[in-house]
Amino acid sequence: MGNPEEGKVEMEPKKKEGGGILVKIGVWYLFILIVFAAYTNWLPQIRGDAPADAIAIELSAATPEKLAEMGKMIIFGTDNPEAVLSGGGNPAGKGQCPLCHQFFLDQKADRCPNLVALPSSPDPTLRVTEEVRSHNRFKEDRYKQFSTRLVNGESNSGIKPHATTGGEYLVESEYCPNCYVVEGFAIKGTNDMESPMPIISKPPIQLTDTEIVSVISFLQSKDTPGDFSRVTAKESWESYFGKKLDSAAPAAPGATQVAAAGPAIALESDTPEQIVQKMGCFACHKIPGISVAKIGMIGPLLIEGTNASNRIKSPEYKKAVAEGKAKARTPKEYVMESIMKPDAFIVPGFADDMLKDFSHKFTFAALEKITDYLLQQDVAAAIRDGLDRLPNEKEGPLKKPAATAGLKRSEKLAMDKNSIGSAGG
């Protein structure tokens, strides 16, 4: 039968070995949970519900107070933009104004002149309101330079600079941003003469005349709460254009609506074009194949089929990886990282001013869709669409006719191949 004690001795190691395996499995399972939790926390943190319906408002025959109220909604998309800011978002409504203009000190937007006004600030540039500033712009010698240069009309709008009052100046700045560009806020490489601001009466923003008047009404009254005596937007519009503001005129579909309360959400059912429109990408970037994204003069040309692979190989990106800021290892990871965490890597030649709240505005399926679309766009697609890099993009223009003049066909093909291989944006 054997000694019973011997059986006990033999069983002990087996018990310990089995317990060790269970501990290892438990540790591994916990590690997987932590990794999964970290990854899902990085992904867009929203539900896939449809956004709220737009708020329809009758825009005709409105009082200055009502116009200013509507203007606020068109600018911010909410009547409480400070709450959106405190939550880490950027309150941008149908007009997209906060993407480029700073309205609050804790808002990051420096692409266009700031619209912050603090009468008690030690900084003199923050003490002047936009309403007061507007009465001085058209009197400046710089404005007269634009009037002389554009005597035959500005090419995109056809407007000749001719503002004679502060209200008219504000009207003019909306319909013809190139009629006067504040020094230091022009597109780089244009000698301070071309504005990055789109004409907001044209696609893709396409505000109606009455909506533009309401935006101006808000700008004229925002720094004097409860006092609407300075609101001359409607009268200034009629004086500037020499006709009555016809709020009853037919408008583009949806033009009599302002942005819905709460942020727009990119959904799986959206097309790439709809995602670009909802997220306001067109305000900064040019993107091949997207009809609304042809005017962006602030961010790099988005040809990620060319850009992304070169980015992650660049010494600048490797430096960001070494510093623990960037982590992408594939082109797809790079594009997703650029959207979800835009400050992980700043493209050389550009500022860290991209919005940081897209993780709350994308479903994961929508993020994958726009990422895949951008990765399909390359140098050839941009040239096909007549798009080019901005002057501050270090790689230079896509087309270099002067450089290839007089070269043999084989030499030109070699240069083109090299250009495509080293392009960025």
C-alpha positions as CSV (number, residue, x, y, z in Angstrom):
1,M,0.0,0.0,0.0
2,G,2.9,2.4,0.6
3,N,3.4,5.1,3.1
4,P,0.4,7.7,3.2
5,E,2.8,10.4,4.2
6,E,4.7,10.0,0.9
7,G,1.5,10.8,-1.0
8,K,1.1,14.1,0.9
9,V,4.6,15.1,0.2
10,E,4.2,14.4,-3.6
11,M,0.9,16.5,-3.8
12,E,2.3,19.7,-2.3
13,P,4.5,20.8,-5.3
14,K,1.5,20.2,-7.6
15,K,-0.7,22.5,-5.6
16,K,1.9,25.3,-5.6
17,E,2.5,24.9,-9.3
18,G,-1.2,25.1,-10.1
19,G,-1.6,28.2,-7.9
20,G,1.3,29.9,-9.7
21,I,-0.3,29.3,-13.1
22,L,-3.5,30.8,-11.8
23,V,-1.7,33.9,-10.5
24,K,0.1,34.3,-13.8
25,I,-3.2,34.0,-15.7
26,G,-4.8,36.6,-13.4
27,V,-1.9,39.0,-13.8
28,W,-2.0,38.6,-17.6
29,Y,-5.8,39.1,-17.7
30,L,-5.4,42.3,-15.6
31,F,-2.7,43.6,-17.9
32,I,-5.0,43.0,-21.0
33,L,-7.8,44.9,-19.2
34,I,-5.6,47.8,-18.5
35,V,-4.3,48.0,-22.1
36,F,-7.9,47.7,-23.4
37,A,-9.1,50.4,-21.0
38,A,-6.3,52.7,-22.0
39,Y,-6.9,52.2,-25.7
40,T,-10.7,52.7,-25.5
41,N,-10.1,55.8,-23.4
42,W,-8.0,57.2,-26.4
43,L,-10.8,56.4,-28.8
44,P,-13.6,58.9,-29.4
45,Q,-15.8,59.0,-26.3
46,I,-19.2,59.6,-27.7
47,R,-22.3,57.6,-28.7
48,G,-23.4,57.2,-32.3
49,D,-26.6,59.0,-32.0
50,A,-27.8,61.5,-34.6
51,P,-27.2,65.2,-33.7
52,A,-30.0,67.3,-32.5
53,D,-32.2,69.0,-35.0
54,A,-31.2,72.6,-36.1
55,I,-33.1,75.4,-34.4
56,A,-35.3,77.2,-37.0
57,I,-35.7,80.9,-36.4
58,E,-37.6,83.5,-38.3
59,L,-35.0,86.1,-39.3
60,S,-37.1,88.8,-40.8
61,A,-38.2,92.0,-39.1
62,A,-36.0,91.3,-36.0
63,T,-35.1,94.0,-33.4
64,P,-31.4,94.8,-32.8
65,E,-31.6,92.7,-29.6
66,K,-33.1,89.7,-31.5
67,L,-30.5,90.1,-34.3
68,A,-27.7,90.1,-31.7
69,E,-29.2,87.0,-30.0
70,M,-29.3,85.2,-33.3
71,G,-25.8,86.3,-34.2
72,K,-24.5,84.8,-31.0
73,M,-26.1,81.4,-31.9
74,I,-24.7,81.5,-35.4
75,I,-21.2,82.3,-34.1
76,F,-21.1,79.8,-31.1
77,G,-23.9,77.3,-31.7
78,T,-24.9,77.8,-28.1
79,D,-26.1,80.6,-25.8
80,N,-23.5,79.6,-23.2
81,P,-20.1,79.4,-25.0
82,E,-18.2,79.7,-21.7
83,A,-19.6,76.4,-20.5
84,V,-18.4,74.7,-23.7
85,L,-15.0,76.2,-23.2
86,S,-14.8,75.1,-19.6
87,G,-15.6,71.6,-20.7
88,G,-12.6,71.5,-23.0
89,G,-14.5,72.2,-26.3
90,N,-14.5,75.1,-28.7
91,P,-17.9,76.7,-29.2
92,A,-18.2,77.0,-33.0
93,G,-21.6,77.4,-34.7
94,K,-22.7,77.6,-38.3
95,G,-20.5,80.7,-38.9
96,Q,-17.3,78.9,-37.7
97,C,-15.9,82.2,-36.3
98,P,-14.3,80.8,-33.1
99,L,-12.1,78.5,-35.2
100,C,-10.0,81.6,-36.1
101,H,-11.0,84.4,-33.8
102,Q,-10.5,84.6,-30.0
103,F,-13.6,85.7,-28.2
104,F,-12.4,84.7,-24.7
105,L,-9.1,84.7,-22.9
106,D,-9.2,81.0,-22.2
107,Q,-9.9,80.2,-25.9
108,K,-7.1,79.3,-28.1
109,A,-7.5,80.9,-31.6
110,D,-4.9,83.2,-33.0
111,R,-5.2,82.9,-36.7
112,C,-7.3,86.1,-37.1
113,P,-7.5,89.3,-35.0
114,N,-8.7,88.7,-31.5
115,L,-12.2,89.9,-30.5
116,V,-11.6,90.0,-26.8
117,A,-12.3,93.3,-25.0
118,L,-11.2,93.9,-21.4
119,P,-11.4,97.7,-20.6
120,S,-9.4,97.2,-17.4
121,S,-6.6,95.1,-19.0
122,P,-3.0,96.4,-18.8
123,D,-2.6,95.2,-22.4
124,P,-3.8,98.1,-24.6
125,T,-4.6,95.7,-27.4
126,L,-7.3,94.1,-25.2
127,R,-8.9,97.3,-24.1
128,V,-10.5,98.2,-27.4
129,T,-13.8,96.6,-28.5
130,E,-14.4,95.5,-32.0
131,E,-17.2,98.0,-32.3
132,V,-14.8,100.9,-31.4
133,R,-12.0,99.4,-33.6
134,S,-14.3,99.2,-36.6
135,H,-14.6,103.0,-36.6
136,N,-10.9,103.4,-37.1
137,R,-10.0,100.8,-39.6
138,F,-11.3,102.5,-42.7
139,K,-9.5,105.7,-41.8
140,E,-6.1,104.1,-41.7
141,D,-3.5,104.7,-44.5
142,R,-3.3,100.9,-44.8
143,Y,-7.0,100.8,-45.7
144,K,-6.4,103.4,-48.4
145,Q,-3.7,101.2,-49.8
146,F,-6.2,98.4,-50.3
147,S,-8.7,100.9,-51.8
148,T,-6.1,101.9,-54.4
149,R,-4.9,98.4,-55.1
150,L,-8.5,97.0,-55.5
151,V,-9.9,100.0,-57.4
152,N,-11.3,97.5,-60.0
153,G,-12.8,95.2,-57.4
154,E,-11.4,92.3,-55.4
155,S,-11.1,89.2,-57.6
156,N,-13.1,86.7,-55.4
157,S,-16.0,89.0,-54.3
158,G,-15.9,91.7,-57.0
159,I,-16.2,94.3,-54.2
160,K,-14.3,97.6,-54.2
161,P,-13.3,98.7,-50.6
162,H,-15.5,101.7,-49.9
163,A,-16.5,101.6,-46.2
164,T,-17.3,105.0,-44.6
165,T,-18.5,104.0,-41.2
166,G,-17.6,101.4,-38.6
167,G,-20.7,99.4,-39.4
168,E,-20.0,99.4,-43.1
169,Y,-16.4,98.3,-42.4
170,L,-17.8,95.2,-40.5
171,V,-20.2,94.5,-43.4
172,E,-17.3,94.7,-45.9
173,S,-15.1,92.5,-43.8
174,E,-17.6,89.6,-44.0
175,Y,-18.3,89.8,-47.7
176,C,-14.7,90.8,-48.8
177,P,-12.0,89.7,-46.3
178,N,-9.3,90.7,-48.8
179,C,-10.6,94.3,-48.9
180,Y,-8.6,95.0,-45.8
181,V,-6.3,92.6,-44.0
182,V,-5.0,93.4,-40.5
183,E,-1.3,93.5,-40.5
184,G,0.2,90.3,-39.3
185,F,-2.9,88.2,-39.9
186,A,-2.5,87.5,-43.7
187,I,-1.6,84.3,-45.4
188,K,2.1,83.7,-45.1
189,G,4.0,84.6,-48.2
190,T,1.4,87.1,-49.5
191,N,3.1,90.3,-48.2
192,D,0.2,90.8,-45.7
193,M,-2.3,91.3,-48.5
194,E,-4.4,88.1,-48.6
195,S,-6.7,87.0,-45.7
196,P,-7.1,83.4,-44.7
197,M,-10.8,84.1,-43.9
198,P,-13.3,82.7,-46.4
199,I,-16.1,84.8,-47.8
200,I,-18.8,83.6,-45.5
201,S,-21.7,84.4,-47.8
202,K,-20.3,81.8,-50.2
203,P,-20.0,78.0,-49.8
204,P,-19.2,76.2,-47.7
205,I,-20.3,78.4,-44.9
206,Q,-22.8,80.3,-47.0
207,L,-24.6,82.6,-44.4
208,T,-27.5,84.5,-45.7
209,D,-27.5,88.3,-45.8
210,T,-29.7,88.5,-42.7
211,E,-27.5,86.0,-40.8
212,I,-24.5,88.1,-41.6
213,V,-26.3,91.2,-40.3
214,S,-27.1,89.3,-37.1
215,V,-23.5,88.3,-36.6
216,I,-22.4,91.9,-37.0
217,S,-25.2,92.9,-34.6
218,F,-23.7,90.6,-32.0
219,L,-20.2,92.0,-32.6
220,Q,-21.5,95.6,-32.1
221,S,-23.2,94.8,-28.8
222,K,-21.2,92.0,-27.2
223,D,-19.1,94.3,-25.1
224,T,-21.9,96.4,-23.8
225,P,-24.4,93.9,-22.2
226,G,-28.0,95.1,-22.4
227,D,-27.1,98.1,-24.5
228,F,-28.0,97.7,-28.2
229,S,-27.8,101.4,-29.1
230,R,-24.6,100.8,-31.1
231,V,-26.2,98.1,-33.3
232,T,-26.4,99.6,-36.8
233,A,-25.8,96.4,-38.8
234,K,-29.0,96.5,-40.8
235,E,-28.7,100.2,-41.7
236,S,-25.0,99.8,-42.4
237,W,-25.7,96.8,-44.7
238,E,-28.3,98.8,-46.7
239,S,-26.0,101.9,-46.8
240,Y,-23.0,99.9,-48.0
241,F,-24.9,98.0,-50.7
242,G,-27.3,100.8,-51.6
243,K,-30.4,98.6,-51.3
244,K,-32.9,97.3,-48.8
245,L,-32.1,94.1,-46.9
246,D,-34.6,91.6,-48.2
247,S,-35.0,89.0,-45.5
248,A,-37.9,87.5,-47.5
249,A,-35.7,86.6,-50.5
250,P,-35.3,82.9,-51.2
251,A,-32.4,81.4,-49.2
252,A,-30.3,78.3,-49.7
253,P,-31.6,75.1,-48.1
254,G,-31.2,75.4,-44.3
255,A,-30.1,79.0,-44.5
256,T,-32.8,80.2,-42.1
257,Q,-31.5,77.9,-39.4
258,V,-28.7,78.4,-37.0
259,A,-26.4,75.8,-35.7
260,A,-27.9,73.1,-33.4
261,A,-27.3,73.3,-29.7
262,G,-24.4,71.1,-28.7
263,P,-21.5,69.9,-30.9
264,A,-22.0,68.3,-34.3
265,I,-21.1,64.6,-34.3
266,A,-19.4,62.7,-37.1
267,L,-21.3,59.5,-37.7
268,E,-20.6,56.2,-39.5
269,S,-23.4,57.0,-42.0
270,D,-21.8,60.3,-43.0
271,T,-19.8,60.6,-46.2
272,P,-16.2,62.0,-46.0
273,E,-17.6,65.3,-47.4
274,Q,-20.2,65.5,-44.6
275,I,-17.6,64.7,-42.0
276,V,-15.3,67.5,-43.3
277,Q,-18.3,69.9,-43.3
278,K,-19.5,69.0,-39.8
279,M,-16.1,69.2,-38.2
280,G,-15.2,72.4,-40.0
281,C,-11.9,70.9,-41.5
282,F,-12.5,73.0,-44.6
283,A,-11.9,76.2,-42.7
284,C,-8.2,75.4,-42.3
285,H,-7.3,72.6,-44.8
286,K,-7.6,71.9,-48.5
287,I,-8.5,68.3,-49.3
288,P,-8.6,66.6,-52.7
289,G,-12.0,65.3,-53.7
290,I,-13.9,67.3,-51.1
291,S,-15.9,70.1,-52.8
292,V,-16.1,72.3,-49.7
293,A,-12.4,72.0,-48.8
294,K,-10.8,74.2,-51.5
295,I,-10.3,77.4,-49.5
296,G,-8.4,76.5,-46.4
297,M,-5.2,78.6,-46.0
298,I,-4.3,77.8,-42.4
299,G,-3.4,74.1,-42.1
300,P,-1.3,71.8,-44.3
301,L,-2.7,70.3,-47.5
302,L,-4.2,67.0,-46.5
303,I,-2.7,64.4,-48.9
304,E,-2.0,61.8,-46.3
305,G,-1.3,59.1,-48.9
306,T,1.9,61.0,-49.3
307,N,2.3,62.8,-46.0
308,A,1.7,60.2,-43.3
309,S,4.4,57.7,-44.3
310,N,6.9,60.6,-44.6
311,R,5.9,62.2,-41.4
312,I,6.6,59.1,-39.2
313,K,10.0,58.8,-40.8
314,S,11.0,62.4,-40.3
315,P,13.5,63.5,-37.6
316,E,11.0,65.9,-36.2
317,Y,8.4,63.1,-35.6
318,K,11.1,60.8,-34.2
319,K,12.0,63.5,-31.7
320,A,8.3,63.8,-30.7
321,V,8.3,60.0,-30.2
322,A,11.5,60.1,-28.1
323,E,9.9,62.8,-25.9
324,G,6.8,60.6,-25.4
325,K,4.4,62.9,-27.2
326,A,3.8,60.9,-30.4
327,K,3.3,57.2,-30.7
328,A,2.2,56.3,-34.3
329,R,4.0,53.5,-36.1
330,T,1.9,53.3,-39.2
331,P,0.4,55.9,-41.6
332,K,-3.1,55.1,-40.3
333,E,-2.1,55.5,-36.7
334,Y,-0.5,58.8,-37.6
335,V,-3.6,60.2,-39.2
336,M,-5.8,59.1,-36.3
337,E,-3.4,60.5,-33.8
338,S,-3.3,63.8,-35.7
339,I,-7.1,64.1,-35.4
340,M,-7.5,62.8,-31.8
341,K,-4.4,64.3,-30.3
342,P,-3.2,67.1,-32.7
343,D,-0.6,68.4,-30.3
344,A,1.3,65.1,-30.3
345,F,3.2,66.4,-33.3
346,I,3.1,69.8,-34.9
347,V,4.0,69.9,-38.6
348,P,7.0,72.1,-39.2
349,G,6.0,75.6,-40.3
350,F,2.6,75.5,-38.4
351,A,1.4,76.5,-35.0
352,D,-0.2,74.3,-32.3
353,D,-3.7,75.8,-32.9
354,M,-5.8,72.8,-34.1
355,L,-8.9,72.1,-32.0
356,K,-8.4,69.5,-29.3
357,D,-12.0,68.3,-28.8
358,F,-12.5,65.9,-31.7
359,S,-12.4,62.9,-29.4
360,H,-15.9,64.0,-28.3
361,K,-17.1,64.6,-31.8
362,F,-16.3,61.4,-33.7
363,T,-17.7,57.9,-33.5
364,F,-14.9,55.5,-34.0
365,A,-16.4,54.3,-37.3
366,A,-16.5,57.9,-38.6
367,L,-12.9,58.4,-37.5
368,E,-11.8,55.3,-39.5
369,K,-13.8,56.4,-42.5
370,I,-12.2,59.9,-42.7
371,T,-8.8,58.4,-42.0
372,D,-9.1,55.9,-44.8
373,Y,-10.3,58.6,-47.1
374,L,-7.3,60.9,-46.3
375,L,-4.9,58.1,-46.8
376,Q,-6.2,57.7,-50.4
377,Q,-5.3,61.3,-51.2
378,D,-1.8,62.0,-52.6
379,V,0.2,64.4,-54.7
380,A,-1.4,63.2,-57.9
381,A,-4.9,63.8,-56.4
382,A,-4.0,67.3,-55.3
383,I,-2.6,68.2,-58.7
384,R,-5.7,66.8,-60.4
385,D,-7.9,69.1,-58.2
386,G,-5.7,72.1,-58.8
387,L,-4.6,72.2,-55.1
388,D,-1.2,73.1,-53.8
389,R,0.7,73.5,-50.6
390,L,0.7,76.7,-48.6
391,P,3.8,79.0,-48.8
392,N,4.8,78.0,-45.3
393,E,5.0,74.3,-46.0
394,K,8.7,73.5,-46.1
395,E,8.5,71.0,-49.0
396,G,7.5,73.8,-51.4
397,P,4.8,73.7,-54.2
398,L,3.8,70.5,-55.8
399,K,4.3,71.9,-59.3
400,K,7.7,73.4,-60.1
401,P,7.6,74.3,-63.8
402,A,10.6,76.6,-63.6
403,A,12.8,73.8,-62.2
404,T,11.9,71.4,-65.0
405,A,12.1,73.8,-67.9
406,G,14.5,72.6,-70.6
407,L,15.0,69.1,-69.0
408,K,14.7,65.9,-70.9
409,R,11.5,63.8,-70.4
410,S,13.4,61.2,-68.3
411,E,14.9,63.9,-66.1
412,K,11.4,65.4,-65.5
413,L,10.0,62.0,-64.6
414,A,12.8,61.5,-62.1
415,M,12.1,64.9,-60.5
416,D,8.4,64.2,-60.3
417,K,9.1,60.8,-58.7
418,N,11.4,62.4,-56.2
419,S,8.8,65.1,-55.4
420,I,6.1,62.6,-54.7
421,G,8.5,60.5,-52.5
422,S,9.5,63.5,-50.4
423,A,6.2,65.4,-50.2
424,G,4.6,66.6,-47.0
425,G,1.8,68.7,-45.9
